[in-house]
Amino acid sequence: QVQLVESGGGLVQAGGSLRLSCAASGNTFKINIMGWYRQAPGKQRELVADIGSSRSTNYATSVRGRFTISGDNAKNTVYLQMNSLKPEDTAVYYCRMRGSGVWSALDYWGQGTQVTVSS
């Protein structure tokens, strides 16, 4: 089992920055994709960004150029640096870590952290 603990959410004014962290504990050996998702009220959960074991990254169009995802394998931690925040970035942000290929059934989610951007 893998447990994920997120931190770093909060309230910020438009144009400001926040950094989210997600630390994993437990059997993380087969985890090789780490990512962040978000869900705004009344909307579906959506991918924000993810990063693979090869350090390849993938970003939602709406955050590209403003957000940066990074991972620290030694600490089993993934980060999301969010700059130039907009009110439409307001959502609950969830960390997700999963395996791929034969390990794709390994799929873990954090409890979520609220990000609120005021105008």
Secondary structure, 3 states (H helix, E strand, C coil): CEEEEEECCEEEECCCCEEEEEEEEECCCCCCEEEEEEECCCCCCEEEEEEECCCCEEECCCCECCEEEEEEHHHCEEEEEECCCCHHHCEEEEEEEECCHHHCCCEEECCCEEEEEEC
